[in-house]
Amino acid sequence: MGQIRVGTSGWVYPPWRGVFYPAGLAQKRELAYLSERLDSVEINGSFYSLQRPSSYQMWAEQTPDDFVFAVKGSRFITHIKRLRDGDTLLANFLASGPLALGPKLGPILWQLPPNFSFDAQVLDAFLAHLPRTTAQAVEVAQRHDYRVDPAHTTTDADRPMRYAMEIRHDSFATPRFTELLTRHGVALVVADSAGKYPLLEEVTADFVYIRLHGHDELYVSGYTDDDLDTWAAKIRGWAESCDAYAYFDNDAKVMAPRDAIALRTRLVA
């Protein structure tokens, strides 16, 4: 059996305070509180802007030894440069602090925009440039530019790097795409998005990455007991041959932590 981890996409949400987080809990204690109930979380601030190495170090210190962070890749790479001419941007992203997570660094998520259609040549070139180990990531990070200061360009050990890709355009529903991911060992994100975006479930790597955005309404609706039972069964099936990471992104009405805890309870029971 592979290892299963369940978490939420992010943890800093004002509506969670007094609902999921106890009233009066200091904001700086929120990650620690969540990590006592779940065993992983997506860092999504890294999608919007480069974070600082000190932030990654602080997050690692606030969580248990066996906790793992998924890190969302920069939107400047996926949405602005659209995976093209991104060598310096990739170096900047890696130098901004993910390697400071040490053994708590999990998969890096690349989320493509809805208007990004399948382009095998562009995707192949981008995936081929991704470092496959933390030692290779250090070499890439050392090529960062002035935008990253201070930078973190060391690793405490040489470990494999994992990547996942989330698509949001129907043109990706082709064997050419899944074959490309398989060749590069990159996981196809299984994204439940209330029917708005494609839901593909092929296994293309040694792990499966699931994002649960809301069953009926994107980012808002929760999952029923039957829904959670269905997802738990799917994840158990995938975990027979690979690791699985599942993250809830239905945060608008504080559904994400509730559903994540409920799913994890089903999977660890």
C-alpha positions in Angstrom: 0.0 0.0 0.0 1.1 3.5 -0.8 1.0 6.4 1.7 -2.1 8.5 1.8 -2.2 12.1 2.9 -5.2 14.4 3.2 -5.2 18.2 3.7 -6.6 21.5 2.5 -5.6 24.0 -0.1 -4.2 26.7 2.2 -4.9 27.4 5.8 -5.2 31.2 6.2 -8.9 32.0 5.8 -10.6 34.6 8.0 -14.0 32.8 7.7 -12.5 29.7 9.3 -11.8 31.7 12.5 -14.3 30.9 15.2 -15.7 28.0 13.1 -12.8 25.6 12.4 -10.2 27.5 14.4 -11.3 28.1 18.0 -12.2 31.7 18.9 -9.2 33.5 20.1 -6.6 31.2 18.5 -3.7 33.4 17.4 -3.2 33.5 13.7 0.3 32.3 14.0 -1.0 29.1 15.7 -3.5 28.2 12.9 -1.1 26.0 10.9 -0.1 24.1 14.0 -3.8 23.6 14.9 -4.5 22.3 11.4 -1.5 20.0 11.4 -2.7 18.3 14.5 -5.8 17.1 12.6 -4.4 16.6 9.0 -1.1 15.4 7.7 -0.6 17.7 4.7 -1.5 21.1 3.3 -1.1 22.9 0.0 0.9 26.2 0.2 -1.0 28.3 -2.3 0.5 31.7 -1.5 3.4 30.6 -3.6 1.1 30.7 -6.6 0.5 34.4 -6.3 3.9 35.7 -5.3 7.4 34.5 -4.3 7.5 33.7 -0.6 10.5 34.1 1.6 12.8 31.3 2.8 12.1 32.3 6.4 8.4 31.6 5.8 9.0 28.1 4.5 11.4 27.5 7.5 8.8 28.8 9.9 6.1 26.6 8.4 8.3 23.5 8.7 9.0 24.3 12.3 5.3 24.7 13.2 4.3 21.2 12.0 4.9 17.6 13.2 7.9 15.7 11.8 5.8 13.6 9.5 3.9 16.5 8.0 4.2 17.2 4.3 3.6 20.4 2.2 2.5 20.5 -1.4 3.7 23.7 -3.0 1.7 25.4 -5.7 3.9 26.6 -8.6 4.1 30.3 -9.6 1.4 31.7 -11.8 4.0 33.8 -13.5 5.2 30.5 -15.0 1.8 28.9 -15.7 -0.5 31.9 -16.5 1.8 34.7 -17.7 4.7 33.0 -19.4 2.4 30.0 -20.1 5.3 27.6 -19.6 7.5 29.4 -22.1 10.8 31.1 -21.5 10.5 30.3 -17.8 14.1 29.2 -16.9 14.8 32.3 -14.7 11.3 32.2 -13.3 11.7 28.5 -12.4 15.1 29.3 -10.8 13.5 32.2 -8.8 10.6 30.0 -7.6 12.9 27.2 -6.4 15.3 29.7 -4.8 12.5 31.4 -2.9 12.3 28.8 -0.2 10.6 25.4 -1.1 13.9 23.6 -0.5 14.0 25.0 3.0 11.1 22.6 3.8 13.7 19.8 3.8 12.0 16.3 4.2 8.6 18.0 4.4 8.7 19.1 0.8 6.0 17.1 -1.1 4.8 17.5 -4.7 4.9 20.8 -6.6 1.6 21.6 -8.3 1.4 23.3 -11.7 -2.1 24.6 -12.3 -2.8 25.6 -15.9 -5.3 28.4 -16.7 -8.7 27.5 -18.3 -7.7 29.1 -21.6 -4.5 27.1 -21.9 -5.1 24.4 -24.5 -3.0 21.3 -25.0 0.3 21.9 -26.8 2.5 18.8 -26.7 5.7 20.7 -27.7 5.4 23.4 -25.0 4.5 20.9 -22.3 7.2 18.5 -23.2 9.9 21.2 -23.2 8.7 22.5 -19.8 8.5 19.1 -18.1 11.9 18.2 -19.5 13.5 21.2 -17.7 12.1 20.3 -14.3 14.8 19.1 -11.8 14.2 15.5 -10.7 16.1 15.7 -7.4 16.6 18.3 -4.8 20.3 18.4 -5.7 19.3 19.2 -9.3 16.9 21.8 -7.9 19.7 23.5 -6.1 21.6 23.8 -9.4 18.6 25.4 -11.0 17.9 27.7 -8.0 21.4 29.0 -8.0 20.7 30.6 -11.3 18.1 33.0 -9.7 18.2 36.7 -10.4 17.9 39.8 -8.3 14.2 39.3 -7.6 15.0 36.7 -5.0 16.9 38.1 -2.0 17.5 36.4 0.3 17.6 33.1 -1.5 17.7 29.5 -0.3 19.8 27.4 -2.6 20.9 24.4 -0.5 19.4 21.1 0.4 19.9 19.0 3.5 19.7 15.8 1.5 19.3 14.6 -2.1 15.7 13.5 -2.5 13.4 12.9 -5.5 11.2 15.8 -6.6 7.6 15.1 -7.4 5.3 17.2 -9.7 1.6 17.3 -10.5 -0.2 19.1 -13.3 -3.8 20.3 -13.1 -5.5 21.1 -16.4 -8.7 23.1 -17.1 -9.2 22.8 -20.9 -11.1 20.0 -22.7 -8.3 19.6 -25.3 -6.2 17.8 -22.6 -8.6 14.8 -22.7 -6.3 12.9 -25.1 -4.0 10.0 -24.7 -1.2 12.2 -26.0 -1.3 14.2 -22.9 -1.4 11.3 -20.4 1.4 9.6 -22.3 3.5 12.7 -22.1 2.9 12.9 -18.3 3.8 9.3 -17.9 7.0 9.7 -19.8 8.1 12.5 -17.5 6.7 10.8 -14.3 4.4 13.8 -13.6 1.0 13.1 -11.9 -2.2 14.1 -13.6 -4.3 16.0 -11.1 -7.7 14.4 -10.5 -9.8 17.5 -10.1 -13.4 17.5 -9.0 -14.7 20.9 -10.0 -18.5 20.6 -10.0 -18.3 19.7 -13.7 -16.7 23.0 -14.7 -13.4 21.5 -15.8 -12.3 18.1 -17.1 -12.2 15.2 -14.6 -9.5 12.8 -15.7 -8.4 9.9 -13.6 -5.5 8.3 -15.3 -2.5 7.4 -13.1 0.7 8.8 -14.8 3.2 8.7 -12.0 4.1 6.9 -8.8 1.6 9.0 -6.9 -1.9 10.4 -7.4 -2.8 14.0 -6.7 -6.5 14.8 -6.0 -8.0 18.3 -5.7 -11.6 18.5 -4.5 -13.0 21.9 -5.4 -16.6 21.3 -4.5 -19.1 18.6 -5.7 -22.0 20.9 -6.8 -20.7 24.4 -6.6 -17.1 25.4 -7.3 -15.1 26.3 -4.1 -18.4 26.5 -2.1 -20.3 23.2 -1.7 -19.4 20.5 0.7 -19.3 16.7 0.2 -21.9 14.4 1.5 -21.2 11.2 3.4 -21.8 9.2 0.2 -19.5 11.5 -1.7 -16.7 11.0 0.8 -17.3 7.3 0.8 -16.9 7.3 -3.0 -13.7 9.3 -2.9 -12.3 7.2 0.0 -12.9 4.0 -2.1 -11.2 5.5 -5.1 -8.2 6.6 -3.1 -7.8 3.2 -1.4 -7.8 1.7 -4.9 -5.1 4.1 -6.1 -3.1 3.5 -3.0 -2.8 -0.2 -3.7 0.0 0.7 -6.1 1.1 4.3 -5.4 1.0 7.2 -2.9 -2.0 9.5 -2.8 -2.4 13.2 -1.9 -5.9 14.7 -1.6 -6.6 18.4 -0.9 -9.9 20.1 -0.4 -10.3 23.6 -2.0 -14.0 24.2 -1.1 -13.0 26.8 1.5 -15.7 29.5 1.0 -18.1 28.2 3.6 -15.5 26.4 5.8 -16.2 23.1 4.2 -12.6 22.3 3.3 -11.3 21.4 6.8 -14.5 19.6 7.8 -14.5 17.5 4.6 -10.7 16.8 4.8 -11.0 15.5 8.4 -13.9 13.4 7.5 -12.1 11.9 4.5 -9.0 11.3 6.5 -11.0 9.6 9.2 -12.4 7.2 6.6 -8.9 6.4 5.2 -7.0 5.9 8.4 -9.7 3.9 10.2 
